[in-house]
Amino acid sequence: MVIHSMENAGPDNEYLHELRTTAPRSRDAVYAGDFDALGRAMIDNNEAQRRLHPALVSPDADRIIEIVQEHGAIGWKVNGAGGDGGSLTLLCGPRSDAKRAMIREIEAERPRYKNIPIYLSRYGLRVWKHEASQLDNSLSG
């Protein structure tokens, strides 16, 4: 529906400009360790999606957003197809007791919704290298 209506829109489409600005803001916030700025970028992205097409943010997602605001979340963003599909990424504040209470309330109200814990590493991206094993060598040659 939304994608189809914009398939010939081109890179300068004004409707997508606002969405495009949130990606570098999010990146810069993560690099700076500024979670408040990351949360604002997430919320701005979510609201830009809503303005793009109202069906992208479902009433269920709006209810979850209400709950997370009550528990002090600093960011939220609908991902994927939006509407009745997709997922919702939440950026919680520093209080783990508020996060646990928020998750309990969401899962009590919407039992089919599940928390998938994801953590931002304070060390950034790390890569481990290993020597090629004999199995690796046999697969490549």
URGI-V926335 format. One record per residue. N is the residue number from 1. RES is the residue in one small letter. D_CENTER is the distance of its C-alpha to the mean C-alpha in Angstrom with 1 decimal. Layout:
BEGIN
n & res & d_center
N & RES & D_CENTER
N & RES & D_CENTER
END
This chain:
BEGIN
n & res & d_center
1 & m & 21.4
2 & v & 19.2
3 & i & 19.2
4 & h & 22.9
5 & s & 23.8
6 & m & 22.4
7 & e & 23.6
8 & n & 26.4
9 & a & 24.7
10 & g & 24.8
11 & p & 22.8
12 & d & 24.0
13 & n & 22.8
14 & e & 22.5
15 & y & 20.0
16 & l & 17.4
17 & h & 18.4
18 & e & 16.2
19 & l & 13.0
20 & r & 14.5
21 & t & 15.1
22 & t & 11.6
23 & a & 11.0
24 & p & 14.2
25 & r & 13.6
26 & s & 10.4
27 & r & 12.5
28 & d & 15.4
29 & a & 13.9
30 & v & 13.0
31 & y & 16.5
32 & a & 18.1
33 & g & 16.5
34 & d & 15.9
35 & f & 13.1
36 & d & 14.4
37 & a & 13.9
38 & l & 10.3
39 & g & 9.8
40 & r & 12.0
41 & a & 10.3
42 & m & 6.9
43 & i & 9.6
44 & d & 11.6
45 & n & 9.3
46 & n & 9.0
47 & e & 12.8
48 & a & 13.6
49 & q & 12.4
50 & r & 14.6
51 & r & 17.4
52 & l & 17.2
53 & h & 18.0
54 & p & 18.1
55 & a & 17.5
56 & l & 13.9
57 & v & 12.9
58 & s & 15.2
59 & p & 17.4
60 & d & 15.9
61 & a & 12.4
62 & d & 14.5
63 & r & 16.4
64 & i & 13.6
65 & i & 12.6
66 & e & 16.3
67 & i & 16.5
68 & v & 13.8
69 & q & 15.5
70 & e & 18.7
71 & h & 17.7
72 & g & 16.6
73 & a & 12.9
74 & i & 12.2
75 & g & 8.7
76 & w & 6.6
77 & k & 4.8
78 & v & 6.3
79 & n & 5.8
80 & g & 9.2
81 & a & 12.4
82 & g & 11.6
83 & g & 14.8
84 & d & 16.0
85 & g & 13.8
86 & g & 10.3
87 & s & 7.9
88 & l & 6.1
89 & t & 3.7
90 & l & 6.6
91 & l & 8.2
92 & c & 11.8
93 & g & 15.0
94 & p & 17.7
95 & r & 19.6
96 & s & 19.2
97 & d & 21.5
98 & a & 19.3
99 & k & 16.3
100 & r & 18.7
101 & a & 20.2
102 & m & 16.9
103 & i & 16.2
104 & r & 19.8
105 & e & 19.8
106 & i & 16.8
107 & e & 18.5
108 & a & 21.9
109 & e & 21.1
110 & r & 19.1
111 & p & 20.7
112 & r & 19.0
113 & y & 15.5
114 & k & 14.9
115 & n & 13.1
116 & i & 11.9
117 & p & 12.3
118 & i & 10.6
119 & y & 12.3
120 & l & 12.3
121 & s & 15.9
122 & r & 18.3
123 & y & 20.2
124 & g & 17.7
125 & l & 18.0
126 & r & 21.2
127 & v & 23.3
128 & w & 26.2
129 & k & 29.1
130 & h & 31.8
131 & e & 35.1
132 & a & 35.4
133 & s & 36.9
134 & q & 39.7
135 & l & 37.4
136 & d & 35.2
137 & n & 38.5
138 & s & 39.8
139 & l & 36.7
140 & s & 36.8
141 & g & 40.4
END
